[in-house]
Amino acid sequence: MKNYFLGIFFTSMLFTSCKTDKVTELEVVKLVETTKSWDGTTLPKYLDGQPKVTILKIVVPPKTTLKLHKHNEINAGVLLKGELTVVSEQKDTLYLKAGDPIVEIVNTWHYGKNETTEPAEIIVFYAGVEGTPITTLKDGGHHH
């Protein structure tokens, strides 16, 4: 008899929580609007040329530090899962947790690192021009 009532209780809890999860109105949340990158530097003018937009999903494995690199064009993203730390060559540091936006520094050497035991997943939008690499590695080479 006890199990029967617990079953009804948990079933009603399940249906109650489902009802509250229904979205009935449009919700718009501005995560960031800025003319500056995360370190306070004013964003540069957009590059001249044929505009090219790139959207990347980047997954940084646990306990991983990325190579020192820079971006030649304006880019911004949102960390979807995990935690990520971004460090500039000048040692300015940004700590991101899931849901946080980032407006990346442009033409400044930096790297990201995931110091946790879970993967960090970020979506990054690049507003560039055709023929310009998205990322330049300090030790040479490009990621397109």
Secondary structure, 3 states (H helix, E strand, C coil): CHHHHHHHHHHHHHHHHHHHCCCCCCCCCCCCCCCECCCCCECCCCCCCCEEEEEEEEEECCCEECCCEEECCEEEEEEEECEEEEEECCCCEEEEECCCEEECCCCCCEEEEECCCCCEEEEEEEEEECCCCCEEECCCCEEC
